[in-house]
Amino acid sequence: MHYPQFSNAKETYHAPGSNPRRGYRIVRFSKWKVGKEMTTEMSFVDSALRGWKSNVERADKLFGALSPEQLEKEVAPGKNRLIYLWGHLAAVNDGLLPLLGIGERLHPEFDVMFLSNPDKSVQLTVSGQSLKAAWQEINQKLWDGFLKFSASDWAQRHTAVSEEDFKREPHRNRFTVLLGRTAHLAYHLGQATLARPNA
């Protein structure tokens, strides 16, 4: 996945292994310009996005390095396989696109294989390579959408809550969804890390 660089008044970050000379699109982090002091809200969003990005990169490194045989390994005897965990995370992240108002889902077909049915109950129609391509596509579109949100945008309701309900429960916003999905990603990464070969 080609991540833009993070920038603030003190630091500039490139994703590990990225090379801006190879034609990658480099974008300044959000609308918060270098040299301007961050507000508290901006700082919270900045930290949350860094946490999201870090976990997605960990998943890239962990799952992307596994062979087809290794992806068939179960996290514990009789439990989910690594390829199922990866597909589950991809499906959940794909669902964030409409939930956060970024766009339509890219791979709704993943739901049957990775969300609504347990592992091994339906035949997978994706390989490790095709799942890797979909994972990167989904997360790149999410990241592009994240960078367009201001701190105020993150405080707005997500699409699964009505305007009326949001008035009573303002915590049901985009930012809360981001935090929850980051925790979900980190939880399953922990499972996968323990189960991966040579862990």
Backbone torsions as a table, in degrees:
resi	resn	phi	psi	omega
1	MET	NA	136.8	-178.9
2	HIS	-94.7	100.2	-178.6
3	TYR	-87.8	141.3	169.1
4	PRO	-70.5	166.2	-179.3
5	GLN	-86.3	147.7	173.4
6	PHE	-84.8	138.1	177.4
7	SER	-138.1	139.4	167.2
8	ASN	-147.3	-164.8	-173.1
9	ALA	-68.8	-19.8	-173.2
10	LYS	-112.8	-32.7	-168.6
11	GLU	-135.1	156.9	170.9
12	THR	-133.2	132.3	-176.1
13	TYR	-121.7	140.5	167.6
14	HIS	-115.8	146.1	176.0
15	ALA	-59.8	142.3	-180.0
16	PRO	-54.9	129.4	178.7
17	GLY	86.8	-6.6	-179.3
18	SER	-78.9	153.8	-177.8
19	ASN	-137.6	103.8	-176.6
20	PRO	-64.2	-14.6	179.4
21	ARG	-80.7	-8.4	-176.5
22	ARG	-94.5	18.4	175.6
23	GLY	88.1	9.2	178.3
24	TYR	-68.1	143.6	179.5
25	ARG	-77.5	119.2	-179.3
26	ILE	-106.3	127.3	-177.2
27	VAL	-127.3	136.2	174.8
28	ARG	-64.4	143.8	-175.4
29	PHE	-65.9	116.4	176.6
30	SER	52.8	-150.0	-177.8
31	LYS	-105.6	12.6	-172.6
32	TRP	-96.2	107.4	-167.6
33	LYS	-81.1	151.1	176.6
34	VAL	-60.5	137.8	176.8
35	GLY	94.6	-8.2	178.4
36	LYS	-106.7	136.9	-178.0
37	GLU	-68.8	134.4	178.7
38	MET	-74.2	141.5	170.2
39	THR	-77.5	169.5	177.7
40	THR	-59.9	-42.5	-179.8
41	GLU	-62.3	-43.1	178.9
42	MET	-62.7	-38.9	-179.9
43	SER	-64.4	-40.7	177.7
44	PHE	-62.3	-46.4	-179.7
45	VAL	-64.5	-42.4	178.1
46	ASP	-56.6	-46.8	-179.2
47	SER	-64.9	-41.6	-179.5
48	ALA	-65.1	-40.7	179.7
49	LEU	-68.7	-35.7	175.9
50	ARG	-64.5	-39.0	177.4
51	GLY	-64.4	-43.1	176.8
52	TRP	-60.4	-50.8	-176.6
53	LYS	-59.9	-41.9	-179.9
54	SER	-61.5	-43.4	-179.1
55	ASN	-70.4	-37.1	176.6
56	VAL	-64.7	-39.9	178.2
57	GLU	-65.9	-36.7	176.1
58	ARG	-62.7	-41.3	178.5
59	ALA	-66.2	-41.1	175.9
60	ASP	-53.7	-49.2	-175.9
61	LYS	-68.4	-43.4	-175.9
62	LEU	-69.4	-59.5	-175.4
63	PHE	-71.7	-38.1	-176.1
64	GLY	-65.2	-21.3	-178.4
65	ALA	-89.3	-5.4	-175.4
66	LEU	-86.8	143.1	176.5
67	SER	-78.3	165.2	176.3
68	PRO	-54.9	-38.2	178.8
69	GLU	-67.1	-41.2	-179.9
70	GLN	-67.4	-33.6	178.3
71	LEU	-66.6	-17.6	178.6
72	GLU	-82.6	-7.3	-178.5
73	LYS	-68.9	140.0	177.7
74	GLU	-84.3	147.3	178.6
75	VAL	-69.2	-24.1	173.9
76	ALA	-160.0	156.8	-178.6
77	PRO	-52.4	123.3	179.6
78	GLY	80.4	4.0	-177.8
79	LYS	-103.7	-170.9	-176.1
80	ASN	-63.4	146.1	173.2
81	ARG	-82.0	160.8	179.5
82	LEU	-62.0	-37.7	179.8
83	ILE	-66.1	-31.7	177.5
84	TYR	-69.5	-42.1	177.5
85	LEU	-59.3	-43.8	-179.7
86	TRP	-62.7	-46.7	178.9
87	GLY	-64.4	-36.6	177.1
88	HIS	-61.1	-46.0	179.0
89	LEU	-64.5	-38.9	178.4
90	ALA	-63.9	-42.4	-179.4
91	ALA	-65.4	-42.7	178.5
92	VAL	-63.0	-44.8	179.5
93	ASN	-65.4	-36.4	177.4
94	ASP	-61.4	-36.9	178.5
95	GLY	-67.9	-17.9	177.3
96	LEU	-68.9	-25.6	-176.7
97	LEU	-58.5	-54.9	176.1
98	PRO	-74.1	-32.4	-177.8
99	LEU	-61.3	-37.5	-179.9
100	LEU	-94.0	1.4	178.6
101	GLY	76.1	27.7	-179.0
102	ILE	-89.0	-36.7	-179.3
103	GLY	168.7	-173.7	179.3
104	GLU	-76.6	159.0	177.1
105	ARG	-65.4	148.0	178.6
106	LEU	-94.3	-31.7	-175.8
107	HIS	-137.9	66.3	178.5
108	PRO	-64.9	-18.9	178.7
109	GLU	-66.1	-15.3	179.4
110	PHE	-68.9	-22.6	-175.2
111	ASP	-59.0	-44.0	-177.8
112	VAL	-63.1	-40.0	-176.7
113	MET	-81.0	-32.5	-167.7
114	PHE	-125.3	-6.2	-178.4
115	LEU	-123.8	-54.7	-172.9
116	SER	-84.8	-9.2	179.0
117	ASN	-132.2	145.7	177.7
118	PRO	-71.0	163.7	179.7
119	ASP	-58.4	141.4	175.7
120	LYS	74.4	1.0	179.2
121	SER	-86.5	-21.9	174.7
122	VAL	-132.4	154.4	-179.6
123	GLN	-75.5	133.7	177.2
124	LEU	-79.0	135.4	178.8
125	THR	-107.4	15.3	178.1
126	VAL	-122.1	149.6	174.1
127	SER	-100.9	173.8	176.3
128	GLY	-59.7	-40.1	-178.8
129	GLN	-68.0	-43.2	-179.8
130	SER	-70.0	-32.9	176.9
131	LEU	-68.3	-38.2	177.3
132	LYS	-61.5	-43.6	179.4
133	ALA	-63.4	-42.2	179.5
134	ALA	-66.4	-42.3	178.0
135	TRP	-56.5	-46.5	-179.0
136	GLN	-68.5	-39.2	178.6
137	GLU	-62.8	-46.0	-179.4
138	ILE	-61.5	-49.4	-175.0
139	ASN	-71.7	-28.6	175.0
140	GLN	-67.7	-42.2	178.9
141	LYS	-65.4	-39.3	176.1
142	LEU	-61.0	-47.5	-177.1
143	TRP	-62.3	-41.7	177.3
144	ASP	-59.5	-39.2	178.3
145	GLY	-69.7	-40.1	178.9
146	PHE	-57.2	-41.5	-175.5
147	LEU	-68.7	-16.0	179.2
148	LYS	-86.9	-12.8	-178.0
149	PHE	-84.5	133.7	169.5
150	SER	-83.6	172.9	176.1
151	ALA	-57.9	-38.5	178.6
152	SER	-65.5	-38.5	178.8
153	ASP	-60.8	-38.7	-179.5
154	TRP	-65.6	-25.2	-179.6
155	ALA	-84.4	-2.7	-179.7
156	GLN	-81.5	161.1	-177.6
157	ARG	-66.1	150.7	171.1
158	HIS	-86.2	170.1	-169.0
159	THR	-76.7	-9.7	-180.0
160	ALA	-87.8	-0.5	178.7
161	VAL	-119.9	139.2	-179.9
162	SER	-77.6	162.4	178.4
163	GLU	-61.9	-38.4	-179.4
164	GLU	-65.3	-46.4	179.8
165	ASP	-66.6	-33.7	-178.1
166	PHE	-66.8	-30.2	177.4
167	LYS	-64.6	-34.4	178.9
168	ARG	-84.1	-29.2	-175.6
169	GLU	-130.9	71.7	-175.9
170	PRO	-66.3	-11.1	177.3
171	HIS	-73.3	-12.1	179.2
172	ARG	-83.4	66.8	-174.4
173	ASN	-119.7	178.3	-178.7
174	ARG	-62.1	-38.9	-176.6
175	PHE	-64.3	-41.8	178.0
176	THR	-62.6	-38.7	176.9
177	VAL	-62.3	-44.0	179.3
178	LEU	-58.8	-45.0	179.8
179	LEU	-63.5	-43.3	-179.1
180	GLY	-65.6	-42.1	-179.5
181	ARG	-71.2	-31.1	175.8
182	THR	-66.1	-41.4	177.4
183	ALA	-64.7	-39.8	177.9
184	HIS	-62.1	-44.6	178.3
185	LEU	-61.8	-45.6	-179.2
186	ALA	-63.7	-37.8	-180.0
187	TYR	-61.4	-49.9	-178.8
188	HIS	-71.0	-28.8	174.2
189	LEU	-64.5	-36.1	176.3
190	GLY	-61.7	-43.1	176.7
191	GLN	-60.3	-47.2	-176.4
192	ALA	-66.3	-36.5	-179.5
193	THR	-64.1	-39.8	178.6
194	LEU	-69.2	-29.5	-175.1
195	ALA	-93.3	-16.7	-174.4
196	ARG	-63.5	151.6	178.9
197	PRO	-58.4	137.8	178.2
198	ASN	66.0	19.5	179.0
199	ALA	-70.9	NA	NA
